[in-house]
Every structure is written in C-alpha cells, then in structure tokens.
Amino acid sequence: MKKTYKIDVDCANCAAKMEEQVKKTAGVKDAVVSFMTLKLKVEFEEGVDEKEVMTAALKNCKKVEDDCEIFFE
C-alpha cells in the first residue's frame, strides 16, 4: 500500500535526512520526501499497521529535526 502525507520540514538537506530515517523504519518498504511540495510518499510492507509505522517514522525523523511534523492522523 502506498500513501502520501503532508510534512513540515525546514530545508532540503533535512528533508533528505528525514527520507533516510523513514526508509529505516520497520514496516516501510520505500519512502520519498519532496521538499518542494512538502510531501512524503510511503510504501508500506504487507500487513502492517499504518498508524503504528508512521508514529515510529515520525519519532525517527525527530532525531534529525526535532520540530518536523508528518500529518498522518
């Protein structure tokens, strides 16, 4: 399953680092962050709880930029 989320990130460099953190999150097959559109596209692994995975992804992203947001609720 693929989904797109609105994100709040301050710079392109941070967006690239956030993309890497989301890709490392358990349950994520692939992820792409677009700084220009402020969108995060995530492809989930089969059978995962989307909300649980996105909560973990946000936690990982906050390690890069503590004031970032991913709007998934």
PAKEFI-666948 format. One record per residue (C-alpha): x, y, z; residue in one letter. Coordinates in steps of 0.1 Angstrom, whole numbers, plus 5000, padded with zeros to 4 digits. Layout:
X X, Y Y, Z Z, rest a
...
END
This chain:
X 5000, Y 5000, Z 5000, rest m
X 5012, Y 5035, Z 4991, rest k
X 5001, Y 5067, Z 5009, rest k
X 5011, Y 5104, Z 5007, rest t
X 5014, Y 5126, Z 5037, rest y
X 5019, Y 5164, Z 5042, rest k
X 5051, Y 5171, Z 5060, rest i
X 5066, Y 5202, Z 5076, rest d
X 5104, Y 5204, Z 5072, rest v
X 5126, Y 5235, Z 5070, rest d
X 5153, Y 5227, Z 5044, rest c
X 5161, Y 5203, Z 5016, rest a
X 5191, Y 5188, Z 5035, rest n
X 5168, Y 5179, Z 5064, rest c
X 5142, Y 5165, Z 5040, rest a
X 5168, Y 5141, Z 5026, rest a
X 5178, Y 5130, Z 5061, rest k
X 5142, Y 5125, Z 5070, rest m
X 5137, Y 5104, Z 5039, rest e
X 5165, Y 5081, Z 5051, rest e
X 5151, Y 5078, Z 5086, rest q
X 5116, Y 5069, Z 5072, rest v
X 5132, Y 5043, Z 5049, rest k
X 5149, Y 5027, Z 5080, rest k
X 5116, Y 5025, Z 5099, rest t
X 5102, Y 4989, Z 5103, rest a
X 5072, Y 4983, Z 5081, rest g
X 5083, Y 5008, Z 5054, rest v
X 5092, Y 4993, Z 5020, rest k
X 5102, Y 5026, Z 5004, rest d
X 5098, Y 5064, Z 5010, rest a
X 5104, Y 5096, Z 4991, rest v
X 5103, Y 5131, Z 5006, rest v
X 5098, Y 5161, Z 4983, rest s
X 5110, Y 5193, Z 4999, rest f
X 5094, Y 5214, Z 4971, rest m
X 5059, Y 5200, Z 4976, rest t
X 5063, Y 5192, Z 5013, rest l
X 5050, Y 5157, Z 5007, rest k
X 5061, Y 5123, Z 5020, rest l
X 5052, Y 5092, Z 4999, rest k
X 5055, Y 5060, Z 5018, rest v
X 5051, Y 5024, Z 5005, rest e
X 5043, Y 5001, Z 5034, rest f
X 5051, Y 4964, Z 5037, rest e
X 5022, Y 4940, Z 5036, rest e
X 5000, Y 4937, Z 5067, rest g
X 5015, Y 4965, Z 5088, rest v
X 4995, Y 4989, Z 5109, rest d
X 4999, Y 5022, Z 5090, rest e
X 4994, Y 5044, Z 5121, rest k
X 5019, Y 5025, Z 5141, rest e
X 5045, Y 5026, Z 5114, rest v
X 5040, Y 5064, Z 5108, rest m
X 5043, Y 5071, Z 5146, rest t
X 5077, Y 5053, Z 5146, rest a
X 5087, Y 5071, Z 5114, rest a
X 5079, Y 5105, Z 5130, rest l
X 5099, Y 5096, Z 5161, rest k
X 5129, Y 5087, Z 5138, rest n
X 5125, Y 5120, Z 5119, rest c
X 5125, Y 5140, Z 5151, rest k
X 5161, Y 5127, Z 5157, rest k
X 5171, Y 5147, Z 5126, rest v
X 5149, Y 5177, Z 5131, rest e
X 5130, Y 5179, Z 5164, rest d
X 5104, Y 5204, Z 5151, rest d
X 5095, Y 5184, Z 5119, rest c
X 5059, Y 5171, Z 5115, rest e
X 5042, Y 5144, Z 5095, rest i
X 5005, Y 5148, Z 5093, rest f
X 4991, Y 5113, Z 5093, rest f
X 4961, Y 5114, Z 5117, rest e
END
